Amino acid sequence: MNLFPFKRIREGQREFLEDTRKAVYEGKHLVAHAPTGIGKTAAVMAPSLEYALENNKTIFFITPKHTQHTIVIDTLRRIKRKFGINFIAVDIIGKQWTCPHKVRDLDSREFNEFCRAIKRDERCRYYKNVRKKRLSENTKKIIERIKKEPMHSEEISELCSDNMLCPYEVCVEVGKDATVVVCDYFHIFSPGVRNAFFSKLNKGLQNSILIIDEAHNLPDRIRRLLSYKLSEYSLKRAIKEANFLGYEHLSDDFRDTIKVLRGLGKGMKPGDEKIVDRSEFTNALIEKIGMKYEDFIDTVDDLGEEVLRIPKRYRSYAKTISRFLEMWNEESMGYARILRRDNVFSLNYTCLDPSISSRDVFAETYSSISMSGTLLPLNMYSDVLDLKPDRVILREYPSPFPKENKLIILTPGVTTKYSKRGDFMYKKYAQIIFKIIREIPGNVAIFFPAYKILDSIREHLIKFKPDKDILIERQGMKKDDRLLLYNRLVNSRGNGALLLGVQAGSLSEGVDYANNILNGVIVVGLPLEIPSLETKSLIEYYDFKFERGWDYGYIYPAMNRVLQSAGRCIRSETDKGVIVLMDERFKWRNYSKCFPMDFEAIITEVPERYIRRFFEGEK
């Protein structure tokens, strides 16, 4: 059985398809650097679905991008229609995004606490309408309708909303019989969420095939899922909760907790940070509040539960505090305990080791495919996620796009290295950039390592009076503002526009510049800053664990952000464009080994000459 839904197989796609087949039939983990255009979704889904249907396995397609959810569902529809196969697929996004209560401003932990509380107190009619002792005939009909053909989450949400049903609970009912479940990272890699999720679905990792999209994001996403924070802000809000509900003694305890944070940070200035021992905080807190640490956690948790019983109250700061206190008291490697002073003090229990979660997931999972267009070096991801060598397959595939449509240039003689930064270097960057953009027709994006560097180089660049409209990504920009900026880029006229953004920002990673919107991308420098305590801790931890601290904790993640930015230019086989990497360090071996095998670059201090020839006849 071959369930590949397209007649034409692209270059590199056949190899990826066969490697996926090998992984799922042999119960192994494929880690795949698969560039844009290779057709990853169809190539990974076809053999995985074949095996799952033949061997009663469940595929969990895990992706953080809503657009990718759409692509997966559309691919499954195409397979089902073309081959007439009877299988069930369901699209499950974070339940707060489909929740009829329209609670959007909570983080996932806060929402889960809110959701649990209103279900427990029988205050959610949408949940009750699904979770009656017996499903109503109308609910059964809706579930059967979703099972009949894969539906997008928006379609499911609209269908359920019209019938006063909880979309998440309906999706779970469909998921019990599903061969394919499309979901997010936290459904699988947040231990508490995973246990509840699989329990509801009546499924287990041992009979699952995981397909992890945008896998370069996975280590950082897991670290964030497993990190916790206690701040003066949350404590002050908890004081208001305690006062409102008559927990005056807790109000005093929260004030004392703020005093403990300030005591630990005595002498610290705004921007300072320091490592704090576990017992340093717990002992100071016990002495200040005069009660056992565990009793304090229980009391704070009780307050949090009572807060969540208040009608239309969606968040409990006390609940967040009790969760932090519980986690802080854990004795485990792979975490950094950091006190920071910004406008206020915050105490952070920061995860350094994603394998705390991923180790168990991959050990139990039958098979997995981790894929991304920037998954280099492959062995780093295998190491930090703790994939066992006897079960892992590492593969790098070349770009399927015509080589003649892409010009890659490295420009030495400039750098954003911290010791070399200054007005002279910024002016030199601006001069070279101006010469480059004069030779590129249409739109150009320039991605900088930081907003401060963006502003410094922009000040010099505007003095040359470029003939393109300048569009600037600002720090803290909201989604609607970024969309407006993108639309201005798309609709630019004349000589086009110049989009200035930052590496690792929404415009350098989260946007697909389709239809050759960009004729050029310039990557200015490496996004390496003076390491924070968190980064230093990560470097030290990976040095201890792998003897690769600077590589795994600092250099390679920065290079991944560079490649993500560079990848915004060529998005299809008909696109044509120039990629310019501007930093002398890109020539150095410890950085250049992160480039893909087909990354053939010209090293020159006169990039405009090569660009002029490349676009000759198009102006």
Stockholm file with secondary structure:
# STOCKHOLM 1.0

chainA/1-619         MNLFPFKRIREGQREFLEDTRKAVYEGKHLVAHAPTGIGKTAAVMAPSLEYALENNKTIFFITPKHTQHTIVIDTLRRIKRKFGINFIAVDIIGKQWTCPHKVRDLDSREFNEFCRAIKRDERCRYYKNVRKKRLSENTKKIIERIKKEPMHSEEISELCSDNMLCPYEVCVEVGKDATVVVCDYFHIFSPGVRNAFFSKLNKGLQNSILIIDEAHNLPDRIRRLLSYKLSEYSLKRAIKEANFLGYEHLSDDFRDTIKVLRGLGKGMKPGDEKIVDRSEFTNALIEKIGMKYEDFIDTVDDLGEEVLRIPKRYRSYAKTISRFLEMWNEESMGYARILRRDNVFSLNYTCLDPSISSRDVFAETYSSISMSGTLLPLNMYSDVLDLKPDRVILREYPSPFPKENKLIILTPGVTTKYSKRGDFMYKKYAQIIFKIIREIPGNVAIFFPAYKILDSIREHLIKFKPDKDILIERQGMKKDDRLLLYNRLVNSRGNGALLLGVQAGSLSEGVDYANNILNGVIVVGLPLEIPSLETKSLIEYYDFKFERGWDYGYIYPAMNRVLQSAGRCIRSETDKGVIVLMDERFKWRNYSKCFPMDFEAIITEVPERYIRRFFEGEK
#=GR chainA/1-619 SS CCCCCCSCCCTTHHHHHHHHHHHHHHTCEEEEECCTTSCHHHHHHHHHHHHHHHHTCEEEEECSCHHHHHHHHHHHHHHHHHHCCCCCEEECCCGGGTCTTCCCSSCHHHHHHHHHHHHHTTCCHHHHHHSSSSCCHHHHHHHHHHHHSCCCHHHHHHHHHTTTCCHHHHHHHHHTTCSEEEECHHHHHSHHHHHHHHHHHTCCGGGEEEEETTGGGHHHHHHHHTCEEEEHHHHHHHHHHHHHTTCHHHHHHHHHHHHHHHHHTTTCCTTCEEECCHHHHHHHHHHHHTSCHHHHHHHHHHHHHHHTTSTTCCCCHHHHHHHHHHHHTCCCSSEEEEEEESSSEEEEEEECCTHHHHHHHHHHSSEEEEEESSCCSHHHHHHHTTCCGGGEEEEECCCCSCGGGEEEEEECSCCCCGGGCSHHHHHHHHHHHHHHHHTSCSEEEEEESSHHHHHHHHHHHGGGCCSSEEEECCTTCCHHHHHHHHHHHHTCCTTCEEEEEETTSHHHHSCCCCTTCEEEEEEESCCCCSCCHHHHHHHHHHHHHHSCHHIIIIIHHHHHHHHHHHTTSCCSTTCCEEEEEECGGGGSHHHHTTSCTTCCCEECSCHHHHHHHHTTTTC
#=GC SS_cons         CCCCCCSCCCTTHHHHHHHHHHHHHHTCEEEEECCTTSCHHHHHHHHHHHHHHHHTCEEEEECSCHHHHHHHHHHHHHHHHHHCCCCCEEECCCGGGTCTTCCCSSCHHHHHHHHHHHHHTTCCHHHHHHSSSSCCHHHHHHHHHHHHSCCCHHHHHHHHHTTTCCHHHHHHHHHTTCSEEEECHHHHHSHHHHHHHHHHHTCCGGGEEEEETTGGGHHHHHHHHTCEEEEHHHHHHHHHHHHHTTCHHHHHHHHHHHHHHHHHTTTCCTTCEEECCHHHHHHHHHHHHTSCHHHHHHHHHHHHHHHTTSTTCCCCHHHHHHHHHHHHTCCCSSEEEEEEESSSEEEEEEECCTHHHHHHHHHHSSEEEEEESSCCSHHHHHHHTTCCGGGEEEEECCCCSCGGGEEEEEECSCCCCGGGCSHHHHHHHHHHHHHHHHTSCSEEEEEESSHHHHHHHHHHHGGGCCSSEEEECCTTCCHHHHHHHHHHHHTCCTTCEEEEEETTSHHHHSCCCCTTCEEEEEEESCCCCSCCHHHHHHHHHHHHHHSCHHIIIIIHHHHHHHHHHHTTSCCSTTCCEEEEEECGGGGSHHHHTTSCTTCCCEECSCHHHHHHHHTTTTC
//
